[in-house]
Amino acid sequence: MAFARVAGVGSYLPANRVLNNDLISLGVDTNDEWIVARTGIKARHLAEAGQTSSDLAFIASERAMEMAGVSAADIDLIIVATSTPDFVFPSTACLLQNKLGNKGAVAFDVQAVCSGFIYALTIAEKFIRSGSNKRALVVGAEVFSRILDWNDRGTCVLFGDGAGAVILEAADQPGILATALHADGSHHGILSVPGNVCGGKVIGDPFLRMDGQAVFKFAVRVLADVAKECCDLVGVESQSIDWLIPHQANIRIIEATAKKMGLPMNRVIVTVDQHGNTSAASVPLALDAAVRDGRIKRGQKIMLEGVGGGFTWGAALLEF
Ligand code: ACO
């Protein structure tokens, strides 16, 4: 059976970088001290009007393909994790496929909110290990700014737009060592965009709503548990992981997770300060940053983790 290994990574953040204090000039009743103390976020990037998830995904994908030394024609599986697709349908994956000039690859979206990239990576790994596909493009791409209520200061300061991508390909050696995915829909009410499409209109509330404290507690509990589950699957001690890349939602959630896993913060990749919570894009954005600045090296053990609305959560342990 083939293994699946990461051959290239890439990411893209829209040019418009918005600092905490810039939000005040946009009319948000907030301040830099509150946001930094509660979340660690200093800046986020916001897409231009008309710039879509597939646009961001396209640039991130090109960068990942360049690092992997492959072209669009070499890819036979495209999975895009997003909760902010360009359209109701067709999928953002199909739109990305068209922008890349690929024809014939399997292409579909995954919707698991902030765990979406971990879900997509896990699915791609299973396609590759089954032998049905050889090279996957796995993307997390979001324009969360479009589903934020800019009058709700408790949520609008937390999120940003962006995309991250990996090329995952068949290999003789791992690769991805272990994955674990979970969901519990009984928690659907603590983080949601409750509107629905009916008669050509969004009926109900079209914006993200969140019980922040409930989300906080849930995230800390499941992120540490699912990391341990992944480690146990292959008999690896969590303290022996070289780098932890958790979902980038909030520095306090990240710190609490690292502490529970017995990992010092100098082995945790943190980018939430620079781009806020980019949902499905957050983990591949952080992975790309740490690969390109030289912290992550070939052969190291990396734990990727996501948690998000649904509730969904998951982890992937890989040897880079
Ligand atoms: N600026 C200034 N003040 C604010 C802001 C803001 N942006 N937002 C809220 N406040 C005020 C509130 O009005 C309140 O004031 P009051 O005491 O006078 O009523 C005070 O700050 C405290 O508000 P809380 O909502 O209780 O603040 P809390 O300490 O819970 O922090 C936060 C809120 C940061 C959202 C926290 O609950 C949290 O980090 N939750 C995790 C949620 C998260 O990270 N979600 C990301 C999406 S989910 C995911 O990705 C898994």
Boltz pocket constraint, residues with backbone or C-beta under 6 A from the ligand:
constraints:
  - pocket:
      binder: B
      contacts: [[A, 29], [A, 30], [A, 31], [A, 34], [A, 35], [A, 38], [A, 39], [A, 114], [A, 153], [A, 154], [A, 155], [A, 157], [A, 158], [A, 191], [A, 210], [A, 211], [A, 212], [A, 213], [A, 215], [A, 216], [A, 219], [A, 247], [A, 249], [A, 250], [A, 277], [A, 307], [A, 308], [A, 309]]
      max_distance: 6.0
